Amino acid sequence: MSSILDILGAMIIGAVLMLTANRSVDYGLREFINHNSDAIVQSNLSAITQILQEDLRKVGFGIPEAYQSTIIQTAQSNRLVFLMNLSGQTNARDTVEYSCVTSDTTWIIDAPVVLHNINRRIRLHGESSSTTTIGAVTNPSIFRYLDQIGNQTSQRLSIRMVEVTLFSANPQVYLDNATIQAANPQERALAIKRLMRESFWRQTRVVSRNLRR
């Protein structure tokens, strides 16, 4: 009788150990995959910001004083168009356009993750244009415009600084059972957002010397 009890006890202990080990492996795998995903997002976000900062600090570069009022062509929360001399030709007014447009919606069970592409369009004076997607973010509005003293403005002629805000995340995450079995879509969406580890970057007061003349 005692040997049967010993066997049953060993089986129970073995089952508990196996369950604990399985949970530990699942947790470790989830953390590894999601951490790696987070590193990729951080790298992509860094690449986007480097390009944006480089261009925004050169807004109006090489544009004659007489065209100062036309340097900022369009100033919207999801679209910025400005002039600079990229070709190096005398009096050339080349156009740089940034736009944030919805590109894809990924469904994680019943929670949507919407991605927006940041497109960079270059048109050299008198030539055709070319467009490049420099990355994807999760917020559709990325620009805010400030005047000389730092107040928000919608007047093109008053713009002296640009504030850029970016959120980025990779929807390809490893879900745990608690997230999958969440009581309702709202709770699941919050859990998924935590797992995606959304990255945030904000550059305040990106100033071009050419806008401060």
Protein Blocks (a to p, Z undefined) as FASTA:
>chain_A
ZZmmmmmmmmmmmmmmmmmmmmmmmmmmmmmmmmmmmmmmmmmmmmmmmmmmmmmmmgoi
hiafklmmmmpmbdcfkbccddddfkopahiacddddddddfbdcdehjaccdddddddd
dddehiacddddfbdcfbfblbdcddfkopacfbfklpcbdcdddddddfbbcddfklmm
pmbfklmmmmmmmmnopacdddehiacfklmZZ
